[in-house]
Amino acid sequence: MKNKIITGIDVGTTKIAVIIAESDSESINILGFGESLSEGLRKGVVVDIEKTSNAIEEAINKAEEQAKIEVETAYVGITGEHVKGINCSGTITISNNEYMNPAGEIISKEDIKKVLESAEAMSLPPQRKILHTLSREFKVDDNPNIINPEGLSGHRLEANVHLVTIARNIETDLKTCLERVGIEFDGLILEPLASATSVLDKNEKQLGVSLIDIGGGTTDIIIYNNKSVIHTAAIPLGGESLTNDIALGLTVTLNQAEKLKCEHGLAKESLASKEDEIVIKGVNGRGDSKVSQKSLCSIIEARMKEIFYLAKNEIKKIENECNLNFGVVITGGGSKLKNIKDLAAEVFELDIQQGIPNSINGIDDIINNPRYATTIGLVKYINENKDKDLRMIKNDEDLELFEIFKKYYKKIIKKLKLK
């Protein structure tokens, strides 16, 4: 069997990260990785097509050079406050249209598809669309908590699902950015879903866990129970918010604020030193200044507490539906802040762990770094779900002649480096 080449693009507020990976029946291996600064996004949403396209192209070129493979198609991660999750259900009657079998009829793949479509039959504004239909559980007649009903027999099939919806224009903008660099758009994947795929194991998903992914512009929450997603949310605050607060509070540049956060920042003010004075170099003719670590960390703790309490409010929305036996797992670049687990334990009053990407082979600095949990999770999720999610399947035989022509035209454009 020929190995699959998968490309995932994490389009974040502070970075664009691209992974080119090869998968076989046993493992996933990173062939190439590229990263660039992101200047065209705000809180996960494209606000400048040209800057975003240029950043994507830079990251892709770096990954291609390392992998020695030319990227033709890619999946893109999506997040932002526009992403909404909702739990709903659908029901169908299982029948062969001939006679009523007292034992019921055997449930087929087609029946499962129909009941999921029934669950999707909700009224959405025209500017929104369904991104993922994530089955929570199936119920066959009076038997609940069934993960896969195929092959069982019954008269009535019910599906409880978690629907993830997005704004159509956000998808269009991301497609436009890929088109400008000659890459075929394969589909979108919810970023916290990708992060969960890279850092959570089956026991955590089974017994209850909340994953909090602290990115640059947003903090994403995804909650699992009984191996299913039961809640998703995005908070429009992240590591960039801390940097902005430091810049304003200490009257320093954003670059200086980022350096202060990374080199001297702690999540808890009480663990900082009053005596430890940090020298800040003056810019634009201003003199040097000094600040105590305690003053710096008071700014950081205030914002991190706000982020965590907003995340806690999301958890409270489903607290009657499940127990978080595995507590909270924090990941993303923001989770690398020193003493963040101590602050999280104080706010959530649950077991706290840091989520590290796993089960992928490649560059150590990438695969062991929570900053790249989403990027790694994209290729893992694609590998595990490409044949299951009908929205993500695209084959040349399904494309009309015009689409095939357009696909190869984009390749030519890319090679000529035209915009």
Helices and strands as residue ranges (DSSP letters): E 4-11, E 15-23, E 28-37, E 41-42, E 45-46, H 49-67, E 73-78, E 84-93, E 105-106, H 109-120, E 128-140, E 143-146, E 153-154, E 156-167, H 168-180, E 184-190, H 191-199, H 202-207, E 209-214, E 219-225, E 228-235, H 239-250, H 254-264, G 269-271, E 277-280, E 289-292, H 293-316, E 328-331, G 333-336, H 340-348, E 352-354, H 364-367, G 370-372, H 373-385, G 390-392, G 396-398, H 401-416
